[in-house]
Structures are given as C-alpha cells and as structure tokens.
C-alpha cells in the first residue's frame, strides 16, 4: 500500500486554487526539471484516479487551506471528497491560525466529531503572516495535543514572506512546548535541510514530509540519509501534486531506497502519525 502524504486533487474548491493558473504551475514544476501530470491541466478527478492507479498510489492525504493569501480550500469540500471517494483520500482540515474561534469549531466538527484525521496550518502564508510559534496559535496546539490530533505545518518552500518563516527553530520551540503532540513539517523545512533534520534527531514528535523538495533539489541526499537511519519511522512520502507529477515522483522515490524500507516510508509511517494504525 502507498499513501501520498500531500496530494491536493482537482475537486470543488481545490480546483479554484491548485490548478487555476496552469501556466504558473508549469513554470514552477519546470524548476524541478519536470512537467505536471495531465490531470492538472484537465482538472479531472477521473484522470487523477487513473494516474494514482498507474503509480500504485492507494490513498492521498488531502490537506485543506484556510486563511491563506492565495484562497480557500473548504473543509466541507474535504469531507465531501472522502465520502465521495471512500478509501482513496484521507482528509486533513485546514485551519486559520488567526481565527481561534473558527479553528476550534472546525476542529470539533470535522476532526473530533467528523471524518478528517488532522489539521493543517500555514500561518506564514496568511495575509497578515505569523510565525508558527506565535503564542496566539498555542490554544490550537493545546486542543490538538489534548485530543491526539496531528498537526501539519507548512514550514518549507515559500512558507512566508521570507525564508525566516521556515526556520527550523520555530518547530523546535513548538514541539518542545507540546511534547505529546505530533507535528508534520510539510515541504520538509527546505532549504534548511540539515537544520530541520537536526531538530528531528533530538525531538521525536516531529515528522517530516519533504514532498516536492526531495526531487531534483539540493539537500535531497541529506533527506535520504535521514530516512535510512534515525527517521525511518517518521519520514513520509509525498508528491505535492498538482505541483509535481505523480508517477514520476513515485518512481523516483522507490529508486532512492532499499525495498525493505518502502513499506514504512510510503505507508506505515503515514498511518502511524494519522492514528490509523
């Protein structure tokens, strides 16, 4: 079984954001020396499912997006997605870090009492950017720790107006202050690769999903070394579709690791962090 830990499908409000400007997607994907999957241009769920099947991907983790400068991926659409395509997608609720009241309501309704398996925040990408260790966010972390809800934080790539919003010092403070919570660093803390891996070495409640930054990018070998050693049980495979091609990324990932490691890296670790195993 293979789980793609970052896959935003062309479905309802996802379509209006992740695939609305195909030319810019092509340009960004080209920086990785790749081309987008055909389903991105077509905005076709049927084509996406076929591409997942061809790549051998059984399930995709679909994180929402609330409070982002680039628009919204509604949590109700994610609930609809997991219900309409049972067994193919794992939903993660998008949470606006700056709206505690709404965040609490969304977590209560869609995660604690609903089908979604975690929350996703991108505080550096809000119209009024915050760092992820801003104390105003701490009540949300407290709620998630109390209910064993995993927290996905985008701390890599363009996580904010400048590279400081991805600084691994941020997650070291948050993980220290909430030691019983599980945090997933999406986009892998790139470009701070060695520093984020150093944080993971000492703080075992930090998981990492480099997703797109594992492919044809500087620092990839350091991610690979960590996944083969101390991060064997906390390293997560992801493609970052629609920005990256599903089949090519899956094939490249398999070539990076010995076969005996793949079940953990491509499935079991995801099930573990999402409390599904």
N, C-alpha and C positions, 0 to 999 in steps of 0.2 A: 504493500500500500504506500502511496506517495501523497503527501499533503504539501501543497504550495502555500506558504505562510503569508504571502502578500499578493493577492490576486483580486483586483477590482474589476468586476465584469461589466459589460455594456448593458446595464439593466436599470431602467427607470432613471432616478436622479443621478446614478453613477454615470450615465451616458452624457449628461449635460456638462460634466466636469472632465472626466478622464479621457474622453475621446472627442471633445468639442472642437479642438483645433488640431486636425490631423497633421498639418504641415509642421507645427512646432513639435509634435510627438516624433515625427520622422527625423527632425533635426537633432533632438536630444538623443534618441536611440542611436543615431549615426555616430555620436561621440563615443559610443561603446563599440563601434565597428559592427553594428547590427542593423536589422530592419524590423519594424513592428510585425506582429502576427497579422495575417489577412483579416481576421475578425475585427480588428480595431477600426480599420477604415470602413468596414461594412456595418459596424456597431451591431453585430449579430450574435445573439446568445447561442443560436444553433451552431454557428461556426466555432464559437468558443468551446462549447462542449465537445465538438468533434476534435478540436485541437488538443484539448485536455486528454481525451481518449487516446489520441495518436502519441502523445508524450508519455502516457502511462500515469497521468495525474488523476487520482481518485477524488480528491477534495481540495477546494480552495478556501483559504481564510480571507474573508471579505471585510475589511475594516471600514467603518463609517467615517464621516468627516463633518464635524460641526464647528462653526466659529472660525473657519479657515478663510483667508483673504480671497481664495480662488473659488469659493462657493460651498455648497452643502450637499452631502450625501445622506439622505434622511434615514433615520433608524427604522421607521416603519417600512421603508423600501427593503431594508436588510432582512427584517422579519418576513416580509413577503417573499424575498428571494429564497430563504432557507426552507420556506413552506412549499414554494412552487417547484423547487429542485431538491427534493429531500435526498440527503446523503451525498450531495455534490458540493455544498458550501457550508462553511462554518461562519456564523455572523459575529462581528465584533461591533459593539455600539460606539458611535462617535460621540465624544463629549466636548462641550465647550468649556474650557478651563476657567473662563472668566465669568461664567454664569453658574454659580454653585447651586442655586435653587433648581434650575432646569436640569443640571447634571444629576442631582440626586433623584429627581423624578424619572429621568431617562434610565438611570441605572436600576432603580426599583422596578420599573415597569418592564423593561426589555431584557434585563440580565437576571436580577434576583428572582423575579416572577415571570420571566419570559425565556425565549429560546436562545438568546445570544450568550456568548461564552466569555466575554471580557469587554474591556473598554479600550478606546484608542484616543489619545490626545496629541495635538500638535501645537502646543502653546506658543512656540516661536513664530508660527505662521498665522497667528491671529492678526486682524487689522491693527490692534494695539498689542504688539508682541510682548510675551512674558517668557522668562526662563522657566524651565520645568521644575526648578527647585524653589520657585516663588512661594512664599509661605501662604499666600492666598489660595493656592491649589491644595494645600495639605489636608483640608477636610475631605476632599475627594479621595486622596490616598488612604486616609483613615477608614473611610467607608469600605473601600476595596479590600484593605487588609482584614477588616473585621469579617467580611463575607468571602474571603479567599477568591477574590476576583482578579485575574491577571490584568496588568496594565501595560498596554503597548504605547511607547513613546517614540515619536519620530525625532531622533537625535542623530542625524547624519544627513549628508547632502545639503540641500537648501532648507534647513530646519528653522531658519530665521533670517533677519536682515543681513547678518554677517556670520562668519564661521564660529563665533563665540557661543552661539545658541546650540551648537553640537558638542561643546567642550565636555569631555567625559567626567570632569569634576562635578558636573551637575548631577549625573546619575549616581555617582559615589555618595553624594550627600543624601539624595532621596532614598537610595537603597539602605543606607546606614540608619536613617530615621524611621524606616518601615521595614525592619528585618524579616518580618513574617510575610510580607507581600512579595509577589513575583512580578518582575519588570522585564519586558522585552524591548530591547533597543532596535527599532527598525531602521533600515538604511545603515545599520552597523556602526554608527558613530563615525563614519567616514567623513573627512580624511584623517581623523585622529585614531588611526587603526591600532598602533601599538599601545597607545594610552588607554583606549577602551578595553583592549584585551588585558591590560594590566589590572584595570578595575575589576574585570570579570574573574581574574585569577584569585583575587582576595575576597570578593563579595559574591557568594554563591547563590544569591537570589536575583542575579542579573543574567538574563538570557540574551542571545544576540542573533539577529537576522540581517546579515549584510545585504541580502537580496541582490539588487542590480549592481552593487559595488563589488561583488565578488567576480564579476565577469569582465575580463579585459581591462582591469583597472589597477593602478598602483596600490600596493598593500594586500593584494589578493593572497599572496603566498603566506603572509602572516595570519590571515584568517584561516587558511587551510591548515597551517601548523597547529593552531589552537584547537581546531575541530578534531584533529587527530590525537590530541593529548588531553589537556585538562578541561576542554569544552565539549567533550564527546557527548555529554548528556544535556548540554544547554545551547547547542548550535542548531539553527533552524534553516532549512532550505526554503527559499522564496524566489520568485521570478520578477516581482514588481510589475507584472502585466497591469496595464496595457503598454507601459513604457518599454518593456523588454519582450522578446519573442519566447513563447512558452517552450516549444520543442527544443530549440537551440540551447536555451539556458539549462533545461533538464539534462540534455545530453552532456553538456559541458560539466555540469555538477557531478554527474556519475563518473566522469573521467578523472576527476580530481581526487577521488577517494577509493580506497580498497573496498571491495564489495561487502565485507563484513561490517563496515561502519555505516553503510547506507540506510539500513532499517531505522537506526536511531536518528540520524541526521535528517532523513526525509519523511519520517512518520512518528516514531515513538516519542521523540522529544517534544513535538508539537502536541501530541495527545496529553503528555505529562503536564506541560505548562498550562494547558487549557482545561485541566481537571477532567479529561475524558478517558483516562486510563486508570 
